[in-house]
Amino acid sequence: MYLGIVATNESVEDYLVGLAHAAVARGWRCRCFLTDSGVKLLRSALLLDLARTGKLRVDVCEHSWEIYGGGAAPDGVAMTGQIKNAELAHECDKVIVL
């Protein structure tokens, strides 16, 4: 199983981290795409820990990062375009949008 999670708002940290941990515990691959104000989730130590340990692939909308975040990208995440959002929808078996 390959789970994709799209986060569009910074208020979904608990859901995103919980879903990612549950997927990993089941042996599933998991990735997420952060867009709109969801890029503010890069302030989450829990999310960054998942990314840095390779348990969760994290792609971030560059345009949203310029608006809501800014600065250098944290280690373990990839700044990219919306094409990675489309790729997530195409490649993942299940997609959850938060």
Secondary structure, DSSP 8 states (H G I E B T S, - for coil): -EEEEEE-SGGGHHHHHHHHHHHHHTT-EEEEEE-GGGGGGGG-HHHHHHHHTTSSEEEEEHHHIIIII-SS--TTEEEE-THHHHHHHHH-SEEEE-
